[in-house]
Amino acid sequence: MDYQAEAKKFIQRAADASSPDVVREHLKMADWCLLQVIEDREKGADRQPAHSSARHLYSSSNGDEWRLVCDPSGPPLVQHVPNRASGGPTTMLEVGAFLMQGDHPQQRELLRLIGTLPGIALISQ
């Protein structure tokens, strides 16, 4: 993934956002992406990137996919992979920002997954 390009996109989204909370979330993600750029440069091109794992969360009827990405060096993120026809970029969001996007099947699936973790009890509304 081109973290530097992703950081630029998050910064542009922050500049376009009207809500301070949305601006803050986009800037957090830009910061995270830039940290990845720095870490990659410090590791050098010949070293393997940090081990991360991804778990499939949801696939929409139009082919979009969402994955929970866990990397030991940072917080868990939700990756959105748009369908090929849309040509959109893959995006990464912190779990909190992702859940604040609404009550859609992909958010409900993440909440269901969180509810299966030991010691976690979700309050039904």
Buried (B, 14 or more C-beta within 10 A) or exposed (E): EEBEEBBBBBBEBBEEBEEEEBBEBBBBBBEBBBBBBEBBEEEEEEEEEEEEEEEEBBBEEEEBBBBBBBBEEBEBBBBBBBBEEEEEEEBBBBBEBBBEEEEEEBBEBBEEBBEEEEEEEEEEE
